[in-house]
């Protein structure tokens, strides 16, 4: 089974984050041979430092990573072709797909959404100009969707680290993190956010200590404005009950493990959002902002699913905090209410991950889709 995955890095790390994860998993668990075509290898080096941004072809974790250069060199298409997030395939490649003797399965891997229409569109074909069919493959949270990326040993590895205090301390120390024993450990990965200052003030005035970990990224400007000073990776800052530590951007697997160690994770986009769910810990999602606030509907659609089974107080607290965070509003009242419900939200997060893990993961679902199509 040969696969070609095409990734065009639009901005940020979600496009490469998802496709790199998928490519590795198809190789490791499904016995697939995968070429991952990436137009911007610099983005890959951020989440996978052993990658070479200048290499036209390299092998990483048994994935053949190819630079998708502006000038396309003809290659034999694979059995399954994934264009991630509707990136346009090279015209020559599409021509070679239709010329291939054995038909090629052409898939567009869509963005993740919890909206109900996704179930109706998942797996649908669309006829292309050249007479080929392209299928739309939607990740998702419900049975009628393509599921979520989840490696086979993921939850066992998570449980291993979460259940082993010494290993956790060692892992955190390897990143230069040494939280006080009584501190709540929180990670923060977000876009620019006007709500940050209010939340940090609330944490500084909290009666419980917080150790806040901030990997370098787009939120750093707001953090620095609040702190009134510049902050670089490795630096720490203390205000009242709040310790802030800026971290270098880390490799993807390390970031996963960091999420497992935290009591609360603030995440964004698509991939970190899913990984925070697998961490089985409470999360706050900063959704990728879209024009005309289209993202707010997506945010609500997810909360509608996620909140099922919560008490009305815990649900209200979660919704208020997520709304305040995504709308740049005052965080202090929402944070105070959320804190009251923290225990229930923690057990709910674990249960949510358990329930999601019952379903086939996205890589397995893709392989099944291919088998059904054959
Ligand atoms: O970077 P993002 O904002 O990506 C977004 C989303 O995918 C969004 O849907 C899309 O429309 C937009 O890009 C163009 O957030 P996301 O999806 O969480 O991706 C971040 C990746 O970076 C994820 O794979 C985790 C990884 N990461 C690390 O490897 N190390 C780190 O230190 C951190 C903080 C993240």
Boltz pocket constraint, residues with backbone or C-beta under 6 A from the ligand:
constraints:
  - pocket:
      binder: B
      contacts: [[A, 10], [A, 11], [A, 12], [A, 13], [A, 14], [A, 15], [A, 16], [A, 17], [A, 18], [A, 46], [A, 47], [A, 111], [A, 189], [A, 215], [A, 216], [A, 248], [A, 249], [A, 250], [A, 251], [A, 252], [A, 253], [A, 255], [A, 268], [A, 269], [A, 270], [A, 271], [A, 272], [A, 273], [A, 288]]
      max_distance: 6.0
